[in-house]
Amino acid sequence: MVNRRMFRPGFPDVKEPASARPQHTNGGVIPNKKPAPPEMTHAENFYWVKQMQSHTPMAVVLENGEVLKGTVEWYDRDCIKLTRTGSPNLLVFKRVIKYVYKDGEESASGGEE
């Protein structure tokens, strides 16, 4: 009888990715998954606070095309308070805002004035 031994050659260039195998814990198998992105990035908060602190003149374009100009005095989750000179101050709901830009930037970016 011939004693044949099976062997597995080592290939240092070819390796199994560690993430392909599930991790075992006491309770069961946990697959390696990429964590979900954060639900709140706070980018909007940072933007509004920056504009409020510098009293930047802003133009708020509503969904109907109307443009409101003033400075943002405060904001919350649903609305912003636009302080205007020579006109009444406004509380504008964010859901009716199409977009917002710094007043005076439309000519620098090639837009209509």
N, C-alpha and C positions, 0 to 999 in steps of 0.2 A: 504494500500500500504506500502511495506517495503522499507525503504531507504537503499540501499546498496551502500557502498562507495568502489571504487577500490583503492587499494594502492599497492605500489611497495616496496618490502622489500629492505633494503640497505645491500649490500654485500661489505664490505670494501676490501676483497681480490680480487674481480673481478672488474676491471676497464677497460673502453674502452681506447684503445691507442689514445692519442691526435693526432698522425700523421695520423690516419685512416680517419679523417674528413678533408675535404678540407677547406682552409681558404677563407673567403669571404672578398672581398675588394669592393670599390666603382665601380670598372670597371668590376668585374666578379669574377670567382673562380680561385684561384691559388693552385694547388695541392702541397703538401709538398714533395719535391724531394731532394735527396741528391745532393749537388753541384758537378759539374763535376770536375775531377782532373785537376790541372793546366797543360797547354799544355807544358810549359817550366819549368823544375825543376832546371836548371843551374848546374846539377851534372857534365856534361861533361866539362863545362867551369871551374868549380872548379878543376877538375882533371888535365886539361891541364895547368892551371896557377900554380898549385902546382908543377908539373913536370918541368915547365920552370924555376921557381924561384930556385928550388934546383939543377938544371942542372943534373937531373937524367939520366943516360945512359938508353936508351930505345931500344927495339927491335920491329920493325914493320913487321908483317907478312902480305904479300900481298895475294890476292886471288889465284894467280898462285903458291904460296908456297915459293916465294923468301923472304928472311929475310934481312931487312935493319937495321943497327945499327947506333945509333947516339943520339944526344940530340935534344929535340924540342926547336927551337928558338922562333917560333910564330905559331899561328893557326888562322883560321877564320872558317866561317860556312862550307866551302867546302874542305879545305885542311890544311895540316900542313907543316912547313918547318923543315926538318931534317938536322941538322948540323953534319957533320962527319969529323973526323980527318984522313988525308991521302987520302981522297976521296972527290969528289965534293959534295957540299951541294945539297939536293934534295927538291923539292916541290912535296909532295905526296897528291893526291886527296883522300879524306876520303872514297869515294865510292869504291876504289880498295883495301882498307885495310880490311883484314879478322879479325885480332885482334892485340892488342898491349900489351906488357908486359915490366916490368923493366928488363933490361939486367942483367943477372947473377941469375935470379930467377928460371930459368928452372931446374937447378940442385937441388935447394932447394925443389921444388915441385915434384920432381921425374920424370921430363921430360928428353928428350934427350939433350945432350950437344953438 
